Amino acid sequence: MLLLFFWNTFSVFSAAPVYVKTIDRKPLQLYVNTSNDILLLQKGMLERYTADGIFFQNYGSIYINEHTEIISVNSFKTILFSPDYGKIIQLDNRLKEIDIIDVNNLGTYLVSCVGSSYDNNFLWLYDAASQRLVKLDKNHTPIFESNTLSLLTQKILQPIQLIESGVLLYLLDEKNGIFVFDNQGNFIKNIPIESLKNIQIIDSKIYYAKGNEVYSYDQLTFLETRYTATPNLQQIHIGKAIVCGTNKDGFVEIWKF
């Protein structure tokens, strides 16, 4: 029986979580975007499922391994960053390959994290060597480099996620919290919520999991809200209407709210 906790109105999920399906996969990584696409990473393969757990599409590549990161704002584009191979793979809405970028050909950047713009037209990179954000256009040309972030924030950042939503860019650092920039890369603020593995931005609120509980952070009121105790899942990812994670056997469970 799930325990529900409400301190204010939960505008995204309904009051009663409902178990949907277990996908018979033990993924290396999983991700849920704001279109409720479920993306599972297998060795050498990316699989896409609907919110109901129905297999939809896949894409195979020799550059996909356990360290590959999934970047997906919505259904229109999916990006894979394979740091072990130095490759950024861009896929269209059918998981067809658009291009593969060799980060070694971009210059002297030491790319440690990749993100996509909200309109899918630009790429964000984090250059760990210079501690800067870099924005690339469709021709892979740098059109913007931020100031040195360690000087602005007084912290050495090691981002694990870059996500753009609307006019804001969010950088997640597991140790130092969430850093917010405008979509031109200008630093705005730090939200010191630590030990997060991933975040999702829905209706300007920041959603994330701590332990096996789902939370949101309201950027206007600065309030953190705990909404529900989810099943005992690992790798929890949040969409607009679903929560996914791996169960004790390593398989993917889908819950609708």
C-alpha positions as CSV (number, residue, x, y, z in Angstrom):
1,M,0.0,0.0,0.0
2,L,1.5,3.3,-1.0
3,L,1.5,6.2,1.5
4,L,0.6,9.6,0.1
5,F,1.7,12.9,1.6
6,F,0.3,16.3,0.4
7,W,1.4,19.7,1.6
8,N,0.0,21.5,-1.4
9,T,-1.8,20.7,-4.7
10,F,0.2,18.3,-6.9
11,S,-0.7,19.7,-10.4
12,V,1.1,17.0,-12.4
13,F,0.2,13.7,-10.8
14,S,-3.2,12.6,-9.7
15,A,-3.8,11.4,-6.1
16,A,-3.6,7.6,-6.6
17,P,-0.5,6.0,-8.1
18,V,-1.4,3.0,-10.3
19,Y,1.0,0.2,-11.2
20,V,1.1,-0.2,-15.0
21,K,3.6,-2.7,-16.1
22,T,7.0,-4.3,-15.6
23,I,9.2,-4.2,-18.6
24,D,11.3,-7.4,-18.8
25,R,14.6,-5.5,-19.2
26,K,17.5,-4.9,-16.9
27,P,18.9,-1.6,-18.3
28,L,22.3,-0.1,-17.8
29,Q,20.5,3.3,-17.7
30,L,17.0,4.5,-18.0
31,Y,15.5,7.9,-18.7
32,V,12.0,9.4,-18.9
33,N,11.4,12.6,-20.8
34,T,8.6,15.2,-20.6
35,S,6.7,13.3,-23.4
36,N,6.6,10.2,-21.1
37,D,8.9,8.3,-23.4
38,I,10.8,5.6,-21.5
39,L,14.3,5.1,-22.8
40,L,16.3,2.1,-21.8
41,L,20.0,1.6,-22.4
42,Q,21.3,-1.9,-23.1
43,K,24.8,-2.8,-24.1
44,G,25.1,-1.5,-27.7
45,M,21.4,-0.6,-27.9
46,L,18.9,2.1,-27.0
47,E,15.2,1.1,-26.7
48,R,12.2,3.3,-26.6
49,Y,8.9,2.4,-24.9
50,T,5.6,4.2,-24.6
51,A,4.2,5.3,-21.2
52,D,2.3,2.0,-21.2
53,G,5.4,0.0,-21.5
54,I,4.9,-1.0,-25.2
55,F,8.1,-1.3,-27.2
56,F,8.3,1.3,-29.9
57,Q,11.7,1.7,-31.5
58,N,15.4,1.0,-31.0
59,Y,18.8,2.1,-32.1
60,G,22.1,0.2,-32.0
61,S,25.7,1.5,-31.9
62,I,29.1,0.2,-31.0
63,Y,29.5,3.4,-29.0
64,I,26.8,2.6,-26.4
65,N,28.0,1.1,-23.1
66,E,27.3,1.4,-19.4
67,H,28.7,5.0,-19.2
68,T,26.6,6.3,-22.0
69,E,24.3,9.2,-21.0
70,I,20.8,9.7,-22.4
71,I,19.7,13.3,-23.1
72,S,16.1,13.8,-24.2
73,V,13.9,16.9,-23.7
74,N,10.9,15.5,-25.5
75,S,10.0,13.0,-28.3
76,F,11.5,15.1,-31.1
77,K,15.1,14.4,-30.4
78,T,17.3,12.1,-28.4
79,I,21.0,12.5,-27.8
80,L,23.5,9.9,-26.5
81,F,26.8,11.0,-25.0
82,S,29.5,8.3,-24.8
83,P,32.4,9.7,-22.8
84,D,34.5,6.5,-23.2
85,Y,34.4,6.9,-27.0
86,G,34.2,10.7,-27.1
87,K,31.0,10.6,-29.2
88,I,27.8,12.6,-29.2
89,I,25.1,10.8,-31.1
90,Q,22.0,12.7,-32.3
91,L,18.8,10.8,-33.1
92,D,15.5,12.1,-34.6
93,N,12.0,11.3,-33.3
94,R,12.2,7.8,-34.9
95,L,15.6,7.1,-33.3
96,K,17.2,7.4,-36.7
97,E,20.8,8.7,-36.6
98,I,21.2,12.4,-37.5
99,D,24.9,12.6,-36.9
100,I,27.7,11.5,-34.7
101,I,30.0,14.2,-33.3
102,D,33.6,13.4,-32.3
103,V,34.3,15.7,-29.4
104,N,38.0,15.5,-30.1
105,N,37.2,17.5,-33.3
106,L,35.5,20.3,-31.5
107,G,38.8,21.9,-30.2
108,T,40.5,21.7,-26.9
109,Y,37.3,21.1,-24.8
110,L,37.4,18.3,-22.2
111,V,33.7,17.5,-22.5
112,S,32.3,15.9,-19.4
113,C,28.6,16.5,-19.7
114,V,26.1,17.2,-22.6
115,G,22.7,18.8,-22.8
116,S,20.2,19.9,-25.4
117,S,18.4,23.2,-25.9
118,Y,14.7,23.3,-25.2
119,D,14.0,23.7,-29.0
120,N,16.5,20.9,-29.8
121,N,18.4,23.2,-32.1
122,F,21.6,23.6,-30.0
123,L,23.8,21.5,-27.8
124,W,25.2,22.5,-24.4
125,L,28.6,21.1,-23.4
126,Y,30.5,21.4,-20.1
127,D,34.2,21.9,-20.5
128,A,35.7,20.4,-17.4
129,A,39.2,21.8,-18.2
130,S,38.1,25.4,-18.2
131,Q,35.0,25.1,-16.1
132,R,32.8,26.7,-18.8
133,L,29.5,26.1,-20.5
134,V,29.8,25.9,-24.3
135,K,26.9,26.2,-26.7
136,L,27.1,24.7,-30.2
137,D,24.9,25.4,-33.2
138,K,23.7,22.9,-35.8
139,N,27.0,23.1,-37.5
140,H,28.8,22.1,-34.3
141,T,30.3,25.6,-34.1
142,P,30.7,27.1,-30.7
143,I,28.5,30.3,-30.5
144,F,28.9,31.0,-26.8
145,E,31.3,30.2,-24.0
146,S,30.4,31.2,-20.4
147,N,32.8,32.8,-17.9
148,T,34.7,30.4,-15.7
149,L,32.0,28.9,-13.4
150,S,34.3,28.1,-10.6
151,L,35.0,31.8,-10.2
152,L,31.3,32.7,-10.4
153,T,30.1,30.0,-8.0
154,Q,33.2,29.6,-5.8
155,K,32.9,25.8,-6.4
156,I,34.6,23.3,-8.7
157,L,31.6,21.9,-10.6
158,Q,31.3,18.3,-11.8
159,P,27.9,18.2,-13.5
160,I,26.1,15.0,-14.1
161,Q,23.2,16.6,-16.0
162,L,22.5,19.6,-18.2
163,I,18.8,20.3,-18.9
164,E,17.3,23.4,-20.6
165,S,13.6,24.2,-20.0
166,G,12.0,27.4,-21.3
167,V,14.5,30.2,-20.8
168,L,16.5,28.5,-18.1
169,L,19.4,26.1,-18.1
170,Y,19.9,23.8,-15.1
171,L,23.2,22.2,-14.2
172,L,23.0,19.3,-11.7
173,D,26.1,18.6,-9.5
174,E,25.6,15.7,-7.2
175,K,27.7,17.2,-4.4
176,N,26.9,20.9,-4.8
177,G,23.2,20.9,-5.9
178,I,21.4,22.6,-8.8
179,F,22.9,25.6,-10.6
180,V,20.5,27.8,-12.6
181,F,21.5,29.9,-15.7
182,D,19.6,31.7,-18.3
183,N,19.6,30.1,-21.8
184,Q,22.6,32.3,-22.7
185,G,24.6,30.7,-20.0
186,N,24.6,33.6,-17.5
187,F,24.6,32.3,-13.9
188,I,21.5,33.1,-11.8
189,K,21.5,31.1,-8.6
190,N,22.4,27.9,-6.8
191,I,19.8,25.6,-5.2
192,P,21.7,23.6,-2.6
193,I,19.8,20.3,-2.8
194,E,22.5,17.7,-2.7
195,S,22.9,14.0,-3.6
196,L,20.4,14.0,-6.5
197,K,21.0,11.6,-9.4
198,N,18.7,13.4,-11.9
199,I,16.1,16.1,-12.2
200,Q,13.1,16.9,-14.4
201,I,11.6,20.3,-15.1
202,I,7.8,20.3,-15.3
203,D,5.7,23.5,-15.2
204,S,8.7,25.5,-13.9
205,K,9.0,23.2,-10.9
206,I,12.0,20.9,-10.4
207,Y,11.2,17.3,-9.7
208,Y,13.5,14.7,-8.3
209,A,13.8,11.6,-6.1
210,K,15.4,11.3,-2.8
211,G,15.5,7.8,-1.5
212,N,12.2,6.2,-2.7
213,E,10.2,9.5,-2.4
214,V,9.3,12.0,-5.1
215,Y,9.8,15.7,-4.4
216,S,9.4,19.0,-6.1
217,Y,11.0,22.4,-5.6
218,D,9.0,25.5,-6.3
219,Q,11.4,28.2,-7.7
220,L,9.0,31.0,-6.7
221,T,8.2,30.0,-3.1
222,F,11.5,28.2,-2.5
223,L,9.5,25.3,-1.0
224,E,10.4,21.7,-1.2
225,T,7.3,19.4,-1.3
226,R,7.2,15.6,-0.8
227,Y,4.3,14.1,-2.7
228,T,4.4,10.4,-2.5
229,A,6.3,7.4,-1.2
230,T,6.8,5.4,-4.4
231,P,7.5,1.6,-4.6
232,N,11.0,0.6,-3.6
233,L,12.7,1.4,-6.9
234,Q,16.2,2.4,-7.9
235,Q,17.2,4.7,-10.9
236,I,13.9,6.6,-10.4
237,H,13.0,8.9,-13.3
238,I,10.0,11.2,-13.5
239,G,7.8,12.1,-16.5
240,K,4.7,14.3,-16.7
241,A,2.4,11.5,-15.7
242,I,4.6,8.5,-14.9
243,V,7.4,7.4,-12.5
244,C,9.8,4.6,-13.6
245,G,12.6,2.8,-11.9
246,T,14.2,-0.6,-11.5
247,N,12.8,-3.0,-8.9
248,K,14.7,-5.4,-6.6
249,D,15.2,-7.8,-9.5
250,G,16.5,-5.1,-11.8
251,F,13.5,-4.9,-14.0
252,V,11.8,-1.7,-15.0
253,E,8.5,-0.8,-13.4
254,I,6.1,1.8,-14.6
255,W,3.6,3.7,-12.3
256,K,1.1,6.2,-13.4
257,F,-0.1,9.1,-11.2
